[in-house]
Every structure is written in structure tokens, then in C-alpha cells.
Amino acid sequence: MIYRPFLIVLALFVTFPVSALFGADETAGEHGPELITHADAHADDGHHSLPTDAVVITEIGPFAITNSMLVTWVVALGLIIVAQIATKKPKLVPSGLQNFVEWLVESLIEFFQGILGTKLAKETFWFFGTVFVFILFSNWFGLIPGVGTIGWDVDAHGHVHKPLLRGVNADLNMTASMSLFFFALWLYWSFKSIGPGGFFFHIFDVKGHGFSAMGIFLLLIYISVGLVELVSISLRPVALMFRLYGNVFAGENILETVMGLGGKYFGWLTVLPFYFLELLVGLVQALVFALLTAVFTSLMCSHHEEDHSH
């Protein structure tokens, strides 16, 4: 089934960020079980914002479970259940959920084929398709009322310092795990398509310049360009992780700030336009992450695939 690869990468994303690469607040769970709602969080005109670190809910030996990981599991489980239901009894003329899932998958396949080519898109769709779907629904889940606004550890202004749930991509650990995982896959796909030698000569164009003064000059230029390209390649996962994290984290904090400005009774009304804007931002960020990773792969692998087919 075309949906089955989705489950493999989802399982990997679920278990990948357990090492808390960028730290987590480990003081959660030391406070009483009293919950505070979003409305109470703005009492006394206190400013409410999402904590920068994910909160550790509990620990099982060396395995720390954070509030963002909890949401990751919920989103992944929901996607897995939907995929299983949609493909359990497929019909020749689909309707309802099966029709939506097939439309989504077919649209994504067509989209990535336009970037990667047919052959490479079929080999890599299990990653790019899942990345888009996972990021999209993770971003939208983070906008559900109560995510990031219900929890423990309340200050004098009613500010919730330890939210029970946190947006998945508002945690740098998750965006880092996806970016680093892509970088490892990108190296694998590149070596598989063009080999180590082709990878080297793709970056450093050191052939065919001759031993003349101009040839040596061009050789030095291409080596310098290759070194710059190596730096650019090494920074790609960093840019990917911080772009997604920064946009999602900032968006959720903007919603909290705008809702606080509206007061206890009219906050929901003032934040409404920004809420629909964040729904669009969630879609755009999922598309940008998937698009950039596909383009990076295409730049290294697609030309070789086209030459080989000719």
C-alpha cells in the first residue's frame, strides 16, 4: 500500500527526539496537580508566553518524556489510525476518508515528481510526503485551545510556566531531529545516485581546466566555491530546524500576546484573525520544509538521474 511507508517514518519521528538535544525544563511535576485554564492565565494583566524549553512530564529511567513528545505521540497516533482506517478496506470507487487520503497522497506525489523527477520521487516520497503531512497536522494541533495554556506552576499573574501540552514544532528538539534525519538521508541518496567520487566532483569542479595560468586560476576559483558550498551544505539542517521552530514558536506566542491584549472576556475575539492566519502559516511552513528538502535532494541527484535515463 502506498500509505504504509508513512507509518515507518512516523514511528521514527516519534522516538527520535528523546535525547532532549537542546535541553528541557525538568522541574515539571514538582508542583501540585491544580490546573489553570487559559482565561485564568491572563488574570491581573499578566503577560503569558510559551516557555522556551519543553517541560519534562515524567522520567522512565534515562528516558525523559516531555510535553512536546506527548503531543508528538498523539499526532502520530492520529495519523496512523487515519491511514489504517482509510486503507483497511479500499474500494474501487473511493468515498469519504479513503477519497481524501488518496487525493492527498496523489497530489503530493505529483508535486514532488515535478521537483525530483518520477524515479527519484518514488524512491523518496516515503520521507517527503510524511514530513509534509506530519508537520502540517502537528502545527494545526498546536493551535487547539488548551495546548500551551493549561498546566502547572502558576506565578502571581496567573502565568502558566509548565504547560501540560506543547506544540510539536515549538520544540527545537523535534525540528532538529527531522533536519538531521533528512541530512543523513540526503547523504545516502547522494552517494547512491552519484557515488562518493561524483559527490566530490559535483562540489569541487577540478577537472578540465588544464595547466595554463588561466586553468590554474579557474581551478583555485572552483576550489574556493566548493569550500563555500561545503559550508552551505553543513548549514542546511541548522537553517531548516531554526526556520520551522522560529515560525511556529513565534506564532504561538503572538496568539498568546494578542489574546492577552483583548482581556479576559474579549481575548478570543481579538485573536480570531491571527488564529486563521496561523492556520495558513502552519500549512506554509510544512510546505516550505518539504519543498526545501526536496530541492536540496534534486540539486544533487536529479541531474544524474536524467543523464542516466537519456
PEVENWO-V179281 format. One record per residue. N is the residue number from 0. PHI is phi in whole degrees, -180 to 180 (none if undefined). Layout:
n/phi
N/PHI
N/PHI
This chain:
n/phi
0/none
1/-70
2/-86
3/-62
4/-58
5/-58
6/-68
7/-64
8/-72
9/-63
10/-62
11/-68
12/-64
13/-66
14/-100
15/-71
16/-84
17/-74
18/-81
19/52
20/-56
21/-112
22/86
23/-152
24/-79
25/-95
26/-92
27/-68
28/90
29/-89
30/-102
31/-65
32/-81
33/-67
34/-94
35/-125
36/-90
37/-63
38/-63
39/-69
40/-67
41/-106
42/-64
43/59
44/59
45/-73
46/-85
47/-111
48/-144
49/-74
50/-60
51/-71
52/-105
53/-68
54/-97
55/-78
56/-80
57/-157
58/-130
59/-118
60/65
61/-80
62/-90
63/-99
64/-103
65/-101
66/-68
67/-73
68/-66
69/-61
70/-68
71/-58
72/-65
73/-64
74/-65
75/-62
76/-63
77/-62
78/-66
79/-64
80/-63
81/-62
82/-64
83/-68
84/-65
85/-67
86/-111
87/-67
88/-131
89/-66
90/-111
91/-64
92/-110
93/-71
94/-151
95/67
96/-64
97/-61
98/-63
99/-65
100/-65
101/-65
102/-62
103/-64
104/-65
105/-64
106/-65
107/-68
108/-60
109/-63
110/-63
111/-74
112/-65
113/-67
114/-97
115/-101
116/90
117/-64
118/-66
119/-68
120/-64
121/-66
122/-75
123/-112
124/-63
125/-56
126/-87
127/-65
128/-64
129/-70
130/-58
131/-62
132/-63
133/-65
134/-65
135/-59
136/-76
137/-67
138/-62
139/-69
140/-64
141/-66
142/-93
143/-65
144/-54
145/107
146/-75
147/90
148/-123
149/-124
150/176
151/-117
152/63
153/-109
154/-86
155/-65
156/-93
157/82
158/-79
159/-83
160/-87
161/-125
162/-68
163/-69
164/-124
165/-141
166/-55
167/-58
168/-86
169/-87
170/-114
171/-64
172/-61
173/-72
174/-65
175/-67
176/-64
177/-67
178/-67
179/-69
180/-64
181/-62
182/-61
183/-65
184/-66
185/-62
186/-63
187/-64
188/-64
189/-67
190/-65
191/-67
192/-81
193/-122
194/78
195/-61
196/-65
197/-63
198/-62
199/-66
200/-73
201/-69
202/-89
203/-110
204/-84
205/-108
206/-111
207/80
208/-101
209/74
210/-111
211/-77
212/-60
213/-67
214/-64
215/-66
216/-63
217/-64
218/-60
219/-64
220/-63
221/-69
222/-66
223/-63
224/-63
225/-63
226/-65
227/-63
228/-65
229/-62
230/-63
231/-61
232/-64
233/-68
234/-88
235/-60
236/-64
237/-65
238/-64
239/-63
240/-68
241/-78
242/-65
243/-67
244/-62
245/-63
246/-68
247/-71
248/-63
249/-66
250/-62
251/-67
252/-70
253/-63
254/-60
255/-65
256/-66
257/-64
258/-66
259/-66
260/-67
261/-78
262/85
263/-69
264/-102
265/-115
266/-61
267/-63
268/-78
269/-69
270/-87
271/-58
272/-61
273/-70
274/-65
275/-68
276/-65
277/-69
278/-61
279/-68
280/-62
281/-60
282/-67
283/-63
284/-67
285/-64
286/-67
287/-64
288/-63
289/-66
290/-66
291/-64
292/-64
293/-67
294/-66
295/-59
296/-68
297/-64
298/-60
299/-93
300/-111
301/-66
302/-62
303/-65
304/-65
305/-67
306/-63
307/-67
308/-69
309/-66
